[in-house]
Amino acid sequence: MLMKRAGEPSLVQRPSTGHMIGSPILRHKCLAAIPKSIFLLSTSQSDDGQVVSNHSEFLWYIPNDIKAGHRGDASSPDHNGLDTLTSQAKALEEYGWTGALIGTGWGRPDTFTLATALVARTTSFEPLIAVRPGYWKPANFASSVATLDHLSGGRVRVNVVSGPDELAAYGDEEGDQAQRYARTKEFMRLVRRLWTEENVTFSGEHFHVTGSTVAPRLIPVGERRHPKLYFGGASEAAERVAATEADVQLFWGEPLDGVRERIDRLKAHGKTLDRDLPPLEFGLRITTFVRDTTEQAWAEAEAKVAKMADGAAGNWQDHRHGIAVGQQRLLNLSQQGDVLDDNLYTAPGKFGGGGAGTTWLVGSGEDVARSLRKYEALGVSHFVLSDTPYLSEIKRQGSQLLPLLTGP
């Protein structure tokens, strides 16, 4: 497999695969020497000179998958059983994570049901519940979220997904991309109104309600008037929806320049499209591959990708069923080099890594924390991280990475 940075020659031949590789370890030795105290700042400075307050949030990922071994996770007969998933949620609480994104899609266990079960078994765990507009009607969804938010003491977050799914299997249909995102826009705007207004009447192209009042009513706490609405998507249509309707725009693990470009574009869209909500916030969904040392991290990351190249690393082929614009952007990154920025590893995407598994931030806790701080300086304040095996990495990264990002 290729292991070179943009513009650098490959160094070593790996006979087992016939691909050229070169270890990036030496490039990162100087980074590992920087004192840990550099990561414990309460503020940072963005590229435009603005001071960025260190109020970032760090969530994990719970795959919610029927198939065992997701992205190389440990396989067991009860991998998606309540006890197994609860152990992950409780570990997240114990190690200081805010909560976790819970994946969705037809053919997987119902996301909302799982989130409800985990909330009932925890005290501070905050589920980021992924949902699809065609799977729910806005009023039903708004009511269900309001109920769970009430019962959990305000712990619910929502991630609205508009990507491909088996729509016909649950009786849904949608037209072209423009129609799909028009429906998503209506869904998000109507759900927000149902959470914040009473006696709502709305007649749109896709949804209609008359005199609708959701119960129980959400009780504002500080600046939180309702659960945050997260949103993804990299197409022009998706970004226009995010710019006007989302609370948080989630990015995949693109290089810093790509994220900076998208943030600037989304802010510009917000102005031209007359966003009437508080400023859009930004998030990053990425794999973080953390080990005790820089050298160990890169050696093990290379070995893991070698197994992926040989087809021996478990269930990684989860992005091959229709490739969205954002996913294609990630897959194209490997053409620029196998290591971008300081430690963004693109090789996994060539051998099956999809979504957040397409690119990895690789290194010691200090290396990865430094890279995440650079995204934070761009304006990213919501981070959804993960690696496998999920449970052991919750603990490892909760011990070795999270304190560097959330310390005083």
N, C-alpha and C positions, 0 to 999 in steps of 0.2 A: 504494500500500500504506500502511497506517496506520503512523505512526511517532510514537507519543505514549506518555508514561508514564501510569500510572494516575492519574486525576483531572485530567489536563492536557488543554487543548484542542489539536486538531490545528492546525498552523501553515501549511502550504504545500500547494497542490494540484499533484499530478504529472499533467499532461495525458495522458501516454501510457497510464496505466492507469485514470485516473478515481478513484484513491484519494487520500485525504488523507495527507500525510506532514509530519513536522516533524523537523528534524535535532536529535539529542540532543547534538551536539558541545559546545555551550556549557556544558551541564550538567556536562561532564566536564573542562573545562579546569582547574578548580581542583584536581582530583584529580591531574592530571599534574604539578603543581608539587611534590608531596611527594617528599622525597629518597629515592633508591633504598635508602639504608641501612636504612630502615624494614622492608624485606623480608628483611633478613639476620639476623633474630633467631633464636636457637636454640630458644627456647620461646615459646609464646603462652598466653593465658589464655582459658578457655572461659567461657560465660555463667554457669555456676554457681561460678566462681571458681577452678576447678582449673587447674593449670598443665599445658599440653599440650606434650609433648616433640616437637621437630621431627624426627621419624623417618619422615616421610611418604615414600611411593614414587610415582613418576611413570612411568606406562606410556603407550604410544601405541596405535594401532589399525591392524591390517592387515585389509582387507575380505574377502579370500579369495572373490572373486566372479567368476562366469563372464562377466558383462556388464562391458564397459569403461565408464569414466566414472562410477563410483560416487560419488554426491554431488558431482558436478562435478570428479572427478579427471581428470587428463590421460589421454586415450585413446591406446592404442597396441595393436598386434596381440599383443604379449607382456605385456599388463598383469598377467596372472596366471601368467606364466612364472617358473621358478625363479630365473633371473638377476635379474629385476625385483624379486621379493619378497625375495631375498637382499640386494639393494642397500638395501632399506628396513631390513631387520634390522641390517645392518652400519652403516648411518647412525645407527640408534638407539644402537648401542654407542658409536660415535664421538662423538655429541653428548650422552651422559650419561643417556639414558633407561634404565630398568630392563628393559623388554621391551615386549610388545604383546599386547593381546587379539586373538585370531584368530576371526573370525566363523564361525558354523556354520548349517546348514540344508540340507535335501534340495534337490538341484539346484545345490549349490555343490561345489567340490573338497573332498575329505575333510580335515577340520580337523586330525586327529591326524597324518595323513601329512605334511601341510604343515609342522606344528610340528616333526616329526622331521627333515625335510629342512633346516629353518632352523637347528635346534640343531646339526646336523652341520657347518654352514658358518659357525658363529659361535663365540665363546668365552665371552661373558657374557650374551648375549641370553636373556631368560626369557619363554617363550611362556605366555600365559594362554589355555589351550585350552578353547574352549566345546564342551560336549557335552550330549546329551539322554539321559535315563535309558532311554527305549525303544529307542535306537539300539544300546546296549551292554547286556550282562549285567554285573552288578557285579563278579563275579570276573574276567572277561576284561578289563574296564576297569582294575580295580585292578592286575592283572598288567602290562598294557601301560604304565600310568603308572609303576609301580615300575621297569620296565625302562628307560624313557626317562629317568626321574629318575636312575637309577644311571649310565647312559651319559653323561648331561650334567653330572654332578657336582652334582645337586640344583637344577636350574634350572626345574622344571616347576611350573605353577600350573593350577588347573582352575576353569572357570566352568560351573556346572550350570544348564541352561536348561530351563524347563518350558513355554514359550510355544507357540503354535500352530505346526504344521509339517505337511508332507505325509506323515502317519504311514502311511497305507495303501500308499504307494509303496515303503516298506521293510518292509512286513509287520507293522507295529505297530498297536496300537489302545489306546484308553483311554476311560474313562467320563466322568463329569461332573468338574467342577473338584475336588470333594472327593477323588475317586478318583485324579485326576492328581497332586495334591499328596501324597496318601498314598503313592503309588508313589515320588515323588521323595524323600520323607522316608526311606523304606526304603532306597532306592538310596544316599543319602548316608551314612546310618548304617552300612550294611553295608560300603561301600567303606572307610570310616574304620577299621572293625574289622579288615578284611582287611589294611590297611596296618600296623596297630599290634598285632595279635594273631596267634597261630598256632593251627592246628587249630580253625578257626572253624566252628561249626554254627549255622545260623540258619534258621528257618522262619517266613516272614511271609506276608502276603496276596498279595504280588506276586513275591517272590524267595525262593529256597531254596538253601542250600549245606550240605554235610556234610563235616566234617573238612578244611576248606579252609585251606591255607597258601600264601600268595602268595610267589613267588620272582622276582627277588632280594628279600631283605628290605631295607626302607628303614633307613638308618642315621641316627638323630637327630643333628642338629648344633645345639648350643645349644638354643634353645626350639623349633626346627623339628623336629617329629617326623614330618611327612609334608607333601606339597604342600598349600597352602592351598586350601580349597573356597570359591569365591566363589558368590554366588547373587543373583538379582534378583527382581523381582516386587513389586507394590504392593497386591495384594488381601489380604484378611484371611487367607485360606488360605496364601498365599505368605509373609506375614510370620510366621505361626506356625511354618512350616518353617524359615525363616531364624533365628528366635529360638532354636531348639533344635539345629539341625544345621549351620548355616553357620559358616565362620570369618570371612568378609567379606560384608556386605550391600552390594550396589551400588545406588546411586540414579541415576536420570536427572537432568538438569539442572533441578531445581526451585529456586524461590526459597529463601532461607535459612530463612524461617519454615516452609516445607513440609518441608524436610530436618530441621529441629529437631524438629518434631512427630513425624516418623517415627522418629527416633532415640529419642525418649522412649518412644514406643509399643513399639518393639522391645525396649528395655531392660525395660519392664514385662512384656512377654510372656515374656522370658527368666526373670524371677523367678516368675511365676505358673505357667509350664510346666516349672519345675525344670530349667533348662539345666544340663547336667553337663559342659560344655566350658569352656575359657578364655573370657573376655569377648568378645562379638561385636565385631568391628571393622567400620568403615564406609568405603565408597568412593563416588566420584562419577565418572560417565561422561558427558562433555560435550564439545561442540565449543568450541574456544578460537580466536577470530578475532583474531590479533595483527598489528599493523602498527607502523611506526616511531613514529607519533604517534597520539594519540587521534582527531584530526580525520581523518587518513588512514584509520584503521580504520573509523570510522563511515561515511565516504563510500563506501568499497569494500564494506562490508557491505550498505548500502542498495542499491548497484548490483547486487550479487549476488542479493539478494532480488527486485529488479525483474526480473532475468532469469528467476528461478524463477517469478514471477507470469506471465511471458509464455511459459512453457514452453520456455525456451531454455537451461536451465542443466544439462542432462544428466539422469542417472538419479537422481531424488530420490524417486520414488514407492514407497519400500520399506516403507511402514508401512500400506498400504491393504489388506493381505490378512488381515483379522481384527485388531481393535484391542484390546489388553490393557488392564487397568485402569491400569497405570503410563503407557502411551502416551496414554490418554485424559486423564489428569491433565495431561500436558504440553500436549496440544492445547487444553485448556480455558484455559491460562494467558493466551493472547492476548486473552481477554475482559477480563482485568484491566488490560491496557495493553501496549503494544509494548516497553516497557523497564521491567523490574521490578528491585528492589534498585538497585544502582548502574549495572549494565551488562549485565543478563541480557536478551537480545534474543529476544522471543517470535515476531516476525513470520515467521521461516522456517517455522514449523509450519503457518501458514495456506496456504502455497503448495507443500507437498510434503515439507518436511523431516520425517523420521521418526526415531524412536529418539533417539540422541545428536545428530542433526541438527535436532531440533525447536526447541531453544533454543541460543543461542550466547552465550558471554561475549566481549564486544567491547571492544577498546581497545588501548592501548599495552601493552608488556610489564608496565609498572608497574601499569596499571589492572587487568589480568587477574590478576596475581600478588596484588594486594590483595584481589580478590574470592575467589580460591582460599584465601587465608589466613583469610578469614572462615568458609569451610566447614571449614577445618582446626580453627578454634577451637571449632566445634560438636562435634568429635570425628572428623571425616573424615580418614583417613590414607592412603587408597589412591585415586589419581587416574588415570583413563584418559582421556586427552585426544586430540584429533585435529582436523585441518582438511585441506582439499584445496587443491592437489595434495598427496598424502600425502608424497612424498619431499621436496619443497622445504620443506614445512611442518615436517617432522621437523627440518630444519636451521635454519630461521628461528626456530622456537620453542625449539629446543635452544640457540640462541645468545642470544635476546632474552628468553625467559620462564624457562626452566629454571634459569639461574644465580641468578635472584632468589628462587627457591623452595628451592634446595639449597645456597646459599652458607653460609659460616661464620657 
